Amino acid sequence: MRAARNRPGPLWRRLRGAGPGRLPVGEAVHPVTLAAVALLLVNDWWLKPSAAPAWLTGKLSDVAGLVFAPLVLTAALDLGLYAAARAGARVSWRLGPRRLAAAIAATGAVFVAVKVSPAIAGAVARLWSGAGVAARIVADPTDLLALPGLAVAAWIGRQELRAANAERDGDDAAQVDDGSHSGSA
């Protein structure tokens, strides 16, 4: 009974990208990733405009962003590669440990640069604004306290890698053991 309860449903398996026709976005729709996105939205839309302390709302945004940003980055990249593969390109579109590590490292590097350099913070804010997103980014070295959010992203990514590999192994086993072998009766 316990194993059946922990088995992902059909929508989750389709989003995970473990088989044909499945989308490689499992890490971006993981419940913890979605909770981080929800926290960011609640924080930015309701808490920041309220009387909540700025130091608290700033740290909440930073932690939430560090949890979901590398996972959304890998999912977006994997979706692009998935589209290229469907168009005939010979590319790997599945999340892998190197891609996950690179996304986490890139997210961390940009975050650190923005938080320690007012010039870089201003440049990134202008980039966001140029993309139509109003952004106010403040260089604040105390925000580096949020970096453990990247460990949560790594945990989700590793969990997703294990689940996708297990499902792929199951798909391979199902193809090998399709009932077509003969046995003694």
N, C-alpha and C positions, 0 to 999 in steps of 0.2 A: 504494500500500500504506500509506503514512504517513497519508494523509487518512482511510482507513477505521479505522485504529487510534485516531485522535483523536476520532472521531465518537462521541457519547454513545449508550449503549444505550437500549433501550425504557423500562426502569424510570427511568433518569435523565431522559429526555425527559418522562415522565409526571409526575415530581416537579417538574420545572422549570416547568411551567405554561404552556407555549407554545402549546398547542392545546386543542381541545374536550375536556372531561373530564379535564384534567390539573391536578394540584395545584400551587399556587404556593409551593413550599417548597425550590426548588433551592439557594438560598443557605444554608439551614439544614442541608442534607445534603451540602454541598460537602466534599470530603475534608479540607481544612484546618480547616473548622468542626468536623467530627467529631473530628479530631485534638485540637483545643483542648478539646472536651468530655471526651475521654478523658484528656487531661493533667490537667484539673481533678479528675476522679474519682480518678485514681491519686494525685495530690497530696493531696487531702483525705482519702482513705481509708487510704492506706499511708504516704506520706511525712511528713505532719504528725504522725501518732502515733509515728513512728519518731524516731530521734535526728538527723534532718535539721535543719539550722539554720533557725530560724523566719524569719529575714530572707529566705532562699531560697524556702521553701515559700509564704510570703506573696506574694512577687513572682510566682511561677509561677501562683498562683491569680488574681492580678490581670491578668496578661497573657492567660491563657486566657479569663477572663471578658470582657475587653475585645474579644477576637477574636470570640467567639461571641454575646455578648449582643445587639448591635444586629442581627445576622442572624437570630437566633431571634425577636427583636421584630418585624422586618419580615415574617418568614414567618407568625407568629401573626396579625398584623394582616391580611395578605393572605388567610390562610385564613378569617378572619372575614368579610372583604369578599367572598370567593369564595362563601361560604355565603349571604350576603345577596344577591349577584347571582343565584345559582341560585334564590333565593326570589322573584326578580322586581325587586329593587332595582336602580336604574341607578347602579352604582358601579364604579369601576375597581379591580380586585383584583390587577392585575399590579404587580410591583416597578417602581418608577420612580426616577429620580435624586433627586427631591425627597424622596420617602419614605425612601430610603436615607440621604440626608444628614441628615434630621431624626432618624432612629433613632440614627445615629452621634453627632450632636450631643447628643441627650438622654442617651444612655448616658455620654458624656464628662462632661456637666454634673453628672449625679448622682454619678458616680465622684469627680469633683473635690470636690464638696460634702461627700461622705462622708469623704474622705481629709483634708480640712482642718478639719472641724468635728466635735468629739466629740459635740456635741448632735445633729447630723444623723446621725452614725454610730449613735448609740444609738436614735434614732427609726426608722431603717431596720431595725436589728436587731430592734426590737420588732414592726415590720410583718411581717418574715419569720417571727418566732416566732408571731405571730398567725395566720399562714397555715399553721402546722404544721411549719415548717422551723426547726430549731435553728440560730441564727446568732450568731456572735460577730464583730462588725465593729469594727475598731480604726482610729481616725483616725490616719493616719501619712502626713505629706506626702512622705516619701521614696517612697511607693507611686506617686506621680505619674510616676515613671520608667517605669511600665508603659503610659503613654498611647500610645506607638507601636503598641500592639496594635490601636488603632482604625484605623491605616493599613492593617493587614492585613485588617481587616473591610471597609474601603473597597475594597481591591484585589479581594477576593472578590466583593463586591457589584457592582463595575464589570464584572468578568469574567462574572458571571451576567447582568447587563443586556445585554452584548454577545451572549452565547450565545442568550438568549431572543429578542432582536431578530433575530438571524440566522435562528433557526429559524422565527420568525413570518414573516419575509420569504420564507423557503423555502416555508412553507405557503401564503402568498398567491400565490407564483409557481406552485405546483403547482395551485392552484385556477384560475388564469388559463390555464395551459398544460395542460389536462386531456386533450388529444388530440382534442377535438371540433372543432377548427378544420379547415377544408378546405385542402388544398394541392394543387398540381399534381402529377400522377403520371406 
